[in-house]
Amino acid sequence: MRLQQEARSFQPAFREKHARFLRSLQQPDGGFRGREGDSDLYYTSFAVRGLAMLDELTASDCDSLATFLRGHDWRQLGVIDLMNWLATALAVQGVSGIDVLDGEPSAWPAEMATKLEAVRTKDGGYAKSTEGASGSTYHSFLVSLTYELLGLPLPRPKDLGQFLFDRQRDDGGFVEIAPMRRSGTNPTAAAVVLLSRLSLVDGEVTSDVTGFLRDVWSGDGGFAANGRVPFADSLSTFTGLLTLWTLDQHRDFDLAAIAGFIRSLEFEGGGFRAASWDEAADVEYTFYALATTALLRGLVGEEGSRQLAVVE
């Protein structure tokens, strides 16, 4: 919702161009595909978030999306697809009033929560599936989002907080799974968001994470996925910048360089690529670039956006 508010100040031509690109990937079944293949819940969710952020998600879009969603049994979905299915269903309902859960037993939220708790692990986190022996920072983040979408409290929040602190490393960031020694930008972002919602972010966490993000801030203006990757990408740039916003540490970074990096990824006909090496646009990275653009506008305001030459 914050991103949507900022995106409302995008120039109409910019908004329409990228909305047109996103719609070009919608399939006859109502879903959206990635760069190839058939419709996919993952890419559909990114397309819907992108269109909603641009205020371009229409009732007609929602009719097709509802058909696509009803073609999936949420009881058979894993954590990632379940969150994407539910988020898309709520977006459809918010725009069009169509309730794809109409007709479900009244206890469906509790049933969905039981499904989420089935992937809880002994370390306090959540795994990708019931076969997982230890928690994943990313999947714990997705489960937390799903509980939020359901309007339900997160069970055993103290255990989750301890799980997250156990995933922090000496470089100041956080890792995805326990055996990893080198932190990543995206698991760090997930951990910071969760710790913030659990009211567990203090000055030490802020200092550690800001130091880690300085180390992964790339020479091309964006953020890299980790300290060993020599180039930035739009996903890591969005999550890195969002983390700095959450911690109120963005002023220590060159926002003009970040804006320039995002600008370099745009295709004239619409869509964004992932990084400098990439040759094609897709739904996911277009969302991250648009979201970074909106976030930059929120951080510096309209006048600052002109000074930074924000992409739109």
Buried (B, 14 or more C-beta within 10 A) or exposed (E): EEBBEBBEBBEEEBBBBBBEBBBEBBBEBBBBBBEEEEBBBBBBBBBBBBBBBBEBBBEEBBEBBBBBBEEBEBEEBBBBBBBBBBBBBBBBBEBBEBEBBEEEEEEBBEEBBEBBEEBBBEBBBBBBEEEBEEBBBBBBBBBBBBBBBBEBEBEEBEBBBBBBBBBBBEBBBBBBBBEBEEBBBBBBBBBBBBBBBBEBBEEEBBEBBBEBBEBBBBEBBBBBBBBEBEBBBBBBBBBBBBBBBBBEBBEEBEBBBBBBBBBBBBBEEBBBBBBBEBEEBBBBBBBBBBBBBBBBBBBBEEEBBEEBEBBB
